[in-house]
Amino acid sequence: MHNQSCKTMEPPSLHLLSCCKTRRGILACLLTLLLTLFGGCFVLLREDGTAMKYVMKPPEEPRDALKLSISTENITDTDGSNGVTGYNTTDAGIDTGPSLSSTASLHVDYDRYGDQFEYFPPRGRVRRKKKRKHTHHSPTLVDHPWTSPKNDNISMYAHRFPHYFIIGFAKTGTKALYELLKMHPQLDGPRREMRYFSSGQIQNLTSYLSRFPPPPAQGYTIEKSPDYILSPLPAVRLKKAAIESGVETSSLKFIVMFRNPVVRSVSDYLEMVSWSYMNRKPALPPFDMMVLSPDSRVDDSLNIINSSCYSYHLKQWFNIFGKDQFCFVNGDQFITDPYTEAKALEECLHLNSFFTKKNFVFNKKRKFYCFKTSNAPMCMSGAKGRKHPFVSEEVVTTLKDYFRAYNEELYSLISRSFDWESSMKS
């Protein structure tokens, strides 16, 4: 018969051996002891071989335990961020736009653990994450890591210092242009954007240069960081780093890509929408409502608007580098006729003639060109060429009127004009 003492023993672990009369029971008892020590429960066997699970009283909560309380009131963003990651415009004094708030707030007792948890409102999960060493960002040049005396072994990587820079503008086709230029036998560069002279996230100049591949024979390295153009400070830092690396600053070339400013703003807005979705942030308002204030004026404090004022940002770089060091690309024409723009850029960069019409293959499904060398055609990811939302004619007209003065100033600066008034397709 079933031993009743096994069911009422106190504490349960004192009489476990009385239930272990078979080989199977011995194994069960060993498992019971382990569960008792680590799991807070034990298992007993009935006479018919079935198991009975007893749960012990859980231990008292330790003093340094993390205490969480989730509230749906006082909606705030727990990380204190304001705007969209990837839009680093602090140096230029540009407002990143309305803050993106979370759908719930998290109140944590940080007595022991510190800032090691992050909260995902839609799923209500709390995840532990590793501590990361944050780099202090200061708008002053003196405190930035590229002025640090820790730049040892610069001479080892000085030959990797890029001579060509794609400095702007974001959402104009700079990624496709960068991949195309890397196909040229005289150019090579890193896979990712460095943003060294704008963000300060890389430790020092030596670390920055070590991330570049060795330059090709009789060639140079190239970098793409389209946020450089939004402030003159990256230009100052870049010039200082070139001097430290023993590079003649007059030999540097800067590539600036333009696109219809209204279309570029819409594309930038889509990037913000995608970022908000991926980071579980509340949905952004429609483009029409976001860019216009209640009195129907353009909200030029938004980064998506400010970054389309091309002449304002370009003039700041002209004060640091000569105009003859800049090459300009029509992003709208690069979509429809990339061969013409590629050949013009080859001449401006003083590169050997390489690109032919055979390097460009039109993708009928994606409705834009892919690039081809000896291998299969290379196309941009599915995130490129996304369908733009509908924008009312009234908003388009308001934005065209707002950007017209900046466009005219740009045409005068670069001695080249673009057909942005008549073509407003997105």
Backbone torsions as a table, in degrees:
resi	resn	phi	psi	omega
1	MET	NA	163.1	-178.5
2	HIS	-70.5	134.8	179.5
3	ASN	-77.7	110.2	-176.4
4	GLN	-67.2	-24.8	-178.5
5	SER	-65.6	-25.2	179.6
6	CYS	-67.9	-26.1	-175.5
7	LYS	-85.6	-24.1	-173.6
8	THR	-119.3	10.8	-175.8
9	MET	-65.1	150.4	-175.6
10	GLU	-145.7	108.5	-5.1
11	PRO	-74.4	164.0	-171.4
12	PRO	-68.2	-30.6	-174.0
13	SER	-70.6	-9.9	-176.1
14	LEU	-72.6	-32.2	-175.2
15	HIS	-117.6	27.5	-179.0
16	LEU	-65.2	-33.0	-176.2
17	LEU	-66.6	-24.2	-180.0
18	SER	-68.3	-18.0	179.4
19	CYS	-97.4	-4.6	-174.6
20	CYS	-100.4	76.2	-175.4
21	LYS	-103.5	-10.5	-179.2
22	THR	-125.1	170.0	178.1
23	ARG	-61.9	-38.8	177.3
24	ARG	-66.2	-35.9	178.7
25	GLY	-67.9	-37.4	179.0
26	ILE	-62.2	-44.4	178.3
27	LEU	-63.0	-37.6	178.1
28	ALA	-65.7	-37.1	179.8
29	CYS	-67.7	-39.5	177.5
30	LEU	-62.9	-41.8	176.6
31	LEU	-64.2	-35.9	179.0
32	THR	-62.4	-44.3	-179.3
33	LEU	-61.5	-40.9	179.1
34	LEU	-64.7	-42.5	179.2
35	LEU	-66.7	-34.0	179.3
36	THR	-65.3	-40.6	-177.4
37	LEU	-74.0	-40.0	-171.7
38	PHE	-111.5	-24.1	-174.0
39	GLY	-109.3	-10.4	178.5
40	GLY	74.6	22.9	178.2
41	CYS	-150.0	166.0	177.2
42	PHE	-142.9	160.8	-176.2
43	VAL	-124.1	133.9	176.1
44	LEU	-118.1	152.0	-180.0
45	LEU	-101.8	133.1	171.6
46	ARG	-79.7	173.3	-179.6
47	GLU	-64.1	-31.3	-179.0
48	ASP	-82.5	5.5	176.3
49	GLY	91.8	-8.7	177.9
50	THR	-77.3	158.6	-174.0
51	ALA	-103.2	145.7	172.6
52	MET	-114.3	127.8	-178.2
53	LYS	-103.6	126.0	178.9
54	TYR	-113.5	132.0	179.8
55	VAL	-104.6	124.0	-179.9
56	MET	-79.1	162.9	177.0
57	LYS	-65.7	126.4	-177.3
58	PRO	-62.3	147.2	179.6
59	PRO	-66.9	159.8	179.4
60	GLU	-65.7	148.0	-178.3
61	GLU	-66.6	130.8	179.7
62	PRO	-63.9	157.0	-174.5
63	ARG	-63.9	-32.6	-175.4
64	ASP	-96.7	19.5	-179.3
65	ALA	-67.7	150.8	179.8
66	LEU	-79.6	127.7	-177.9
67	LYS	-107.7	123.5	-177.8
68	LEU	-115.8	142.0	171.5
69	SER	-142.5	121.2	-175.8
70	ILE	-101.9	130.9	-178.2
71	SER	-129.2	140.6	177.1
72	THR	-95.0	2.5	177.8
73	GLU	-97.7	168.3	-179.1
74	ASN	49.8	58.3	-173.7
75	ILE	-62.0	120.4	178.4
76	THR	-141.6	167.8	175.5
77	ASP	-97.6	115.8	-170.9
78	THR	-67.8	-23.6	-178.8
79	ASP	-87.3	-0.6	176.4
80	GLY	71.7	11.5	-177.2
81	SER	-77.4	155.1	178.8
82	ASN	-138.8	98.9	-179.2
83	GLY	116.8	-158.4	-171.6
84	VAL	-115.5	132.0	176.8
85	THR	-61.0	138.5	-179.4
86	GLY	100.6	-11.1	177.8
87	TYR	-106.5	76.2	-176.1
88	ASN	-86.2	95.2	-177.8
89	THR	-123.7	23.4	-179.0
90	THR	-62.5	-43.5	-177.0
91	ASP	-62.8	-32.3	-177.5
92	ALA	-85.9	-3.4	-179.0
93	GLY	69.6	32.9	-176.4
94	ILE	-99.9	132.3	176.1
95	ASP	-74.1	132.9	-178.8
96	THR	-81.9	2.8	173.8
97	GLY	102.1	-170.9	-177.6
98	PRO	-63.2	144.8	-178.8
99	SER	-70.8	146.9	178.6
100	LEU	-99.2	111.6	-174.9
101	SER	-95.8	157.5	178.8
102	SER	-87.8	164.8	179.7
103	THR	-88.0	-2.8	177.1
104	ALA	-157.9	157.3	179.3
105	SER	-113.4	154.8	-176.6
106	LEU	-123.6	126.2	178.6
107	HIS	-112.8	118.8	-172.4
108	VAL	-122.8	140.9	172.4
109	ASP	-87.3	109.8	-173.7
110	TYR	-95.4	27.6	-176.6
111	ASP	-55.1	-39.0	-174.8
112	ARG	-117.5	-44.6	-165.9
113	TYR	-87.0	-20.9	-179.2
114	GLY	68.8	-159.6	-177.1
115	ASP	-85.3	78.2	-177.9
116	GLN	-119.5	4.8	-176.0
117	PHE	-124.5	148.2	173.7
118	GLU	-129.8	149.5	-174.0
119	TYR	-116.8	130.4	178.2
120	PHE	-107.5	100.6	-172.3
121	PRO	-55.2	-45.6	-174.9
122	PRO	-61.8	-34.8	-177.5
123	ARG	-102.2	-11.7	176.3
124	GLY	65.8	32.1	-178.5
125	ARG	-104.1	150.0	175.8
126	VAL	-116.3	123.2	-177.4
127	ARG	-118.6	140.8	174.7
128	ARG	-84.0	134.9	177.6
129	LYS	-130.6	153.7	-177.6
130	LYS	-70.0	148.4	175.7
131	LYS	-71.2	137.0	177.9
132	ARG	-115.4	143.6	-179.7
133	LYS	-80.7	113.0	-176.0
134	HIS	-86.1	140.3	177.0
135	THR	-92.8	126.3	179.9
136	HIS	-68.3	128.8	-179.2
137	HIS	-106.9	125.2	179.6
138	SER	-127.1	141.8	179.9
139	PRO	-73.4	-9.7	-179.3
140	THR	-87.3	148.8	-177.3
141	LEU	-71.6	-31.8	-172.6
142	VAL	-63.6	-38.3	-173.4
143	ASP	-84.7	-0.9	-175.6
144	HIS	-81.1	151.6	-172.3
145	PRO	-65.5	-23.6	-177.3
146	TRP	-74.0	-8.2	173.8
147	THR	-99.5	4.0	-176.5
148	SER	-71.6	143.9	177.2
149	PRO	-71.5	-0.3	-179.1
150	LYS	-80.1	8.3	-179.1
151	ASN	-76.2	66.0	177.1
152	ASP	-76.0	158.4	174.0
153	ASN	57.7	30.9	177.1
154	ILE	-62.7	-37.3	-178.2
155	SER	-61.2	-26.2	-179.1
156	MET	-68.0	-31.5	-176.1
157	TYR	-116.6	5.9	-175.6
158	ALA	-59.1	-33.3	-178.7
159	HIS	-69.3	-11.9	178.5
160	ARG	-90.5	-3.8	-178.3
161	PHE	-58.8	127.0	-176.1
162	PRO	-66.4	142.0	175.6
163	HIS	-101.9	-14.9	179.7
164	TYR	-123.3	134.2	-177.9
165	PHE	-131.2	128.3	168.0
166	ILE	-93.0	105.3	-170.1
167	ILE	-101.5	-6.1	179.1
168	GLY	170.3	175.3	-7.9
169	PHE	-100.9	155.9	-179.7
170	ALA	-64.3	148.1	177.5
171	LYS	64.6	32.2	175.1
172	THR	-115.5	-3.4	-178.1
173	GLY	110.0	20.2	-177.1
174	THR	-65.8	-33.0	179.3
175	LYS	-64.0	-47.2	178.6
176	ALA	-64.1	-40.8	178.6
177	LEU	-63.2	-41.1	-180.0
178	TYR	-63.5	-44.3	179.1
179	GLU	-65.8	-34.8	177.5
180	LEU	-66.3	-45.6	-178.2
181	LEU	-65.7	-32.5	178.3
182	LYS	-68.3	-15.6	175.8
183	MET	-75.4	-18.3	179.3
184	HIS	-69.2	135.2	-176.3
185	PRO	-64.8	-14.8	-179.9
186	GLN	-95.3	0.1	-175.2
187	LEU	-129.2	146.8	173.3
188	ASP	-157.1	154.7	-178.4
189	GLY	-162.4	173.0	-180.0
190	PRO	-68.7	163.0	-178.5
191	ARG	-74.2	-33.7	-173.3
192	ARG	-111.3	164.1	175.0
193	GLU	-71.3	133.0	-179.3
194	MET	-80.7	-48.8	-176.5
195	ARG	53.0	31.4	-175.5
196	TYR	-66.0	-41.5	-174.8
197	PHE	-84.3	-2.4	178.6
198	SER	-114.8	-31.6	-174.5
199	SER	-104.9	-31.1	-178.7
200	GLY	71.9	20.5	-178.0
201	GLN	-81.2	-21.2	176.5
202	ILE	-85.8	141.9	-167.2
203	GLN	-60.4	-52.4	-177.2
204	ASN	-155.8	-178.6	-176.2
205	LEU	-64.3	-38.0	179.0
206	THR	-61.9	-44.1	178.8
207	SER	-64.1	-37.2	178.4
208	TYR	-63.2	-49.0	-177.7
209	LEU	-68.5	-30.7	-178.6
210	SER	-68.0	-16.4	-180.0
211	ARG	-84.4	-5.7	177.9
212	PHE	-92.3	145.3	174.3
213	PRO	-73.8	160.1	174.4
214	PRO	-59.9	141.1	-178.8
215	PRO	-67.1	149.3	177.0
216	PRO	-63.5	164.9	176.5
217	ALA	-60.6	127.6	-178.1
218	GLN	56.9	34.4	-179.7
219	GLY	-137.9	-169.9	-175.4
220	TYR	-141.7	168.5	173.7
221	THR	-96.2	159.6	-176.9
222	ILE	-135.6	147.3	178.8
223	GLU	-128.3	147.4	174.5
224	LYS	-123.6	114.4	173.9
225	SER	-142.9	90.0	-170.8
226	PRO	-70.9	-1.5	176.5
227	ASP	-91.7	-5.7	178.8
228	TYR	-59.0	-37.9	-173.4
229	ILE	-66.3	-18.5	-173.5
230	LEU	-78.0	-1.2	179.4
231	SER	-154.2	147.8	176.2
232	PRO	-77.7	-16.7	-178.0
233	LEU	-61.7	-43.0	175.0
234	PRO	-57.6	-33.0	178.1
235	ALA	-65.8	-41.9	178.7
236	VAL	-64.3	-45.1	-179.0
237	ARG	-66.9	-38.9	179.6
238	LEU	-63.8	-41.8	179.6
239	LYS	-64.4	-41.1	178.4
240	LYS	-65.0	-42.0	-179.7
241	ALA	-66.1	-36.6	178.3
242	ALA	-63.9	-41.0	178.4
243	ILE	-64.4	-42.6	178.2
244	GLU	-62.8	-30.3	-179.0
245	SER	-88.4	0.6	179.1
246	GLY	76.2	26.0	-179.1
247	VAL	-101.4	134.8	177.0
248	GLU	-71.1	119.8	-174.3
249	THR	-65.6	-27.0	179.8
250	SER	-71.4	-12.9	179.5
251	SER	-88.2	-6.8	-178.7
252	LEU	-76.2	147.5	177.5
253	LYS	-125.9	139.6	-177.5
254	PHE	-122.2	128.6	-177.8
255	ILE	-104.8	125.7	179.6
256	VAL	-121.7	126.5	-177.5
257	MET	-111.7	132.3	-179.3
258	PHE	-115.9	158.2	173.4
259	ARG	-149.4	162.4	176.8
260	ASN	-45.2	120.9	-173.1
261	PRO	-60.3	-32.4	178.5
262	VAL	-69.0	-45.3	179.3
263	VAL	-63.9	-40.7	179.1
264	ARG	-62.1	-40.1	179.2
265	SER	-63.8	-41.3	178.3
266	VAL	-64.6	-42.0	178.6
267	SER	-63.9	-38.2	176.7
268	ASP	-65.8	-37.6	176.6
269	TYR	-62.0	-42.3	178.2
270	LEU	-61.7	-35.7	177.1
271	GLU	-63.6	-39.5	177.2
272	MET	-65.5	-41.0	178.5
273	VAL	-62.1	-43.3	179.4
274	SER	-64.1	-41.8	179.1
275	TRP	-63.9	-42.6	-179.9
276	SER	-62.5	-39.3	-180.0
277	TYR	-68.2	-45.1	-177.6
278	MET	-67.2	-28.5	-179.0
279	ASN	-101.8	15.9	174.2
280	ARG	57.0	41.6	176.4
281	LYS	-96.9	159.5	178.0
282	PRO	-60.0	151.3	-178.8
283	ALA	-64.6	142.4	178.3
284	LEU	-79.1	155.8	176.0
285	PRO	-67.7	163.0	177.0
286	PRO	-58.0	155.7	-176.2
287	PHE	-57.2	-42.6	-178.2
288	ASP	-58.9	-43.4	-178.2
289	MET	-75.3	-26.4	-175.1
290	MET	-77.9	-40.2	-172.4
291	VAL	-86.7	-16.0	179.9
292	LEU	-109.2	136.4	175.9
293	SER	-77.2	170.2	-178.9
294	PRO	-57.3	-26.6	179.3
295	ASP	-92.4	19.6	175.1
296	SER	66.6	27.0	174.9
297	ARG	-101.9	150.9	-179.6
298	VAL	-70.9	129.0	179.4
299	ASP	-84.0	89.9	-176.2
300	ASP	-78.2	3.3	173.4
301	SER	-79.5	-13.6	178.9
302	LEU	-75.2	140.4	179.4
303	ASN	-64.9	-33.9	-178.0
304	ILE	-67.5	-23.1	176.0
305	ILE	-89.5	-46.6	-176.5
306	ASN	-60.7	-37.0	-177.4
307	SER	-71.6	-10.8	177.5
308	SER	-95.0	0.6	175.2
309	CYS	-87.7	76.4	-167.1
310	TYR	-60.5	-45.5	-174.2
311	SER	-63.7	-35.6	-179.3
312	TYR	-59.7	-45.0	-177.6
313	HIS	-78.3	-35.5	-177.4
314	LEU	-67.1	-36.7	-180.0
315	LYS	-59.3	-33.8	-178.4
316	GLN	-67.4	-34.5	177.4
317	TRP	-76.1	-30.6	177.4
318	PHE	-64.5	-22.7	178.5
319	ASN	-76.5	-12.4	-175.8
320	ILE	-113.2	-37.1	178.1
321	PHE	-122.5	153.6	-179.1
322	GLY	-70.4	151.7	-179.0
323	LYS	-62.9	-28.4	-178.4
324	ASP	-71.5	-6.5	179.4
325	GLN	-93.1	2.7	-176.0
326	PHE	-110.6	139.8	173.4
327	CYS	-120.5	138.2	-173.7
328	PHE	-117.8	140.5	-176.8
329	VAL	-126.0	133.1	175.7
330	ASN	-83.7	104.6	-176.8
331	GLY	-64.6	-32.1	178.5
332	ASP	-68.1	-41.6	179.1
333	GLN	-73.9	-28.7	178.4
334	PHE	-62.9	-27.0	177.6
335	ILE	-74.3	-42.4	-174.7
336	THR	-91.5	-29.5	-178.3
337	ASP	-143.7	72.2	-176.2
338	PRO	-66.5	-26.1	-177.7
339	TYR	-62.6	-45.3	-178.6
340	THR	-61.7	-44.9	179.9
341	GLU	-67.3	-36.5	-179.7
342	ALA	-65.9	-41.2	179.7
343	LYS	-67.6	-39.7	177.6
344	ALA	-64.2	-37.7	179.6
345	LEU	-70.7	-36.3	175.3
346	GLU	-56.6	-44.3	-179.2
347	GLU	-67.8	-40.0	-179.3
348	CYS	-67.0	-35.9	-178.8
349	LEU	-86.3	-0.2	-179.6
350	HIS	58.6	45.3	177.6
351	LEU	-99.6	157.3	175.0
352	ASN	-65.8	148.6	179.0
353	SER	-67.2	123.6	-176.2
354	PHE	-134.2	-45.5	-173.5
355	PHE	-73.9	137.7	173.6
356	THR	-128.4	172.8	-179.8
357	LYS	-64.9	-21.9	178.5
358	LYS	-70.0	-16.0	178.9
359	ASN	-78.6	-5.2	-175.6
360	PHE	-122.9	119.9	-177.5
361	VAL	-120.1	124.7	-178.5
362	PHE	-80.5	127.0	178.2
363	ASN	-93.5	108.3	-176.0
364	LYS	-66.2	-31.9	-179.1
365	LYS	-73.0	-44.8	-179.2
366	ARG	-84.7	-18.9	177.5
367	LYS	65.7	34.7	167.8
368	PHE	-154.0	170.4	-172.0
369	TYR	-81.4	145.6	169.7
370	CYS	-111.5	159.6	-175.2
371	PHE	-105.7	142.3	-175.8
372	LYS	-139.9	135.7	170.7
373	THR	-115.2	-116.9	177.9
374	SER	-87.5	-18.1	-178.2
375	ASN	-96.0	-168.1	177.9
376	ALA	-67.3	155.6	179.6
377	PRO	-59.0	141.9	178.6
378	MET	-106.5	120.9	179.5
379	CYS	-112.9	156.2	176.9
380	MET	-70.4	163.7	-178.2
381	SER	-66.6	168.9	-179.1
382	GLY	-64.3	-20.6	178.7
383	ALA	-70.2	-19.6	178.7
384	LYS	-84.5	143.5	179.6
385	GLY	75.1	29.6	179.6
386	ARG	-67.3	149.3	179.3
387	LYS	-69.9	130.7	-178.2
388	HIS	-83.0	149.3	178.5
389	PRO	-71.9	163.7	178.0
390	PHE	-71.0	133.4	176.8
391	VAL	-122.9	127.7	-175.7
392	SER	-63.3	152.5	-179.4
393	GLU	-62.2	-33.7	179.1
394	GLU	-63.3	-43.2	-179.9
395	VAL	-68.6	-40.4	177.9
396	VAL	-60.0	-44.4	179.2
397	THR	-63.7	-41.6	178.7
398	THR	-62.8	-42.5	-179.9
399	LEU	-69.1	-38.7	178.0
400	LYS	-61.1	-42.0	178.1
401	ASP	-64.9	-36.7	-178.5
402	TYR	-68.9	-42.8	-176.2
403	PHE	-82.4	-9.8	-172.4
404	ARG	-60.1	-43.8	-178.5
405	ALA	-64.7	-40.3	178.4
406	TYR	-67.3	-37.1	179.4
407	ASN	-65.0	-44.0	179.7
408	GLU	-63.0	-39.4	177.8
409	GLU	-66.1	-36.8	177.7
410	LEU	-64.1	-43.9	179.8
411	TYR	-59.0	-36.9	179.8
412	SER	-71.9	-35.3	-178.0
413	LEU	-69.5	-43.0	-172.6
414	ILE	-102.7	-0.3	179.7
415	SER	55.7	43.9	179.1
416	ARG	-156.3	141.7	-179.1
417	SER	-119.0	157.7	179.5
418	PHE	-127.0	149.2	-177.7
419	ASP	-87.1	71.9	-177.5
420	TRP	-97.5	-13.8	-178.2
421	GLU	-77.5	-39.8	-175.3
422	SER	-88.6	-33.5	-177.0
423	SER	-101.3	113.7	-179.9
424	MET	-123.7	23.6	179.7
425	LYS	-70.1	140.4	178.5
426	SER	-112.5	NA	NA
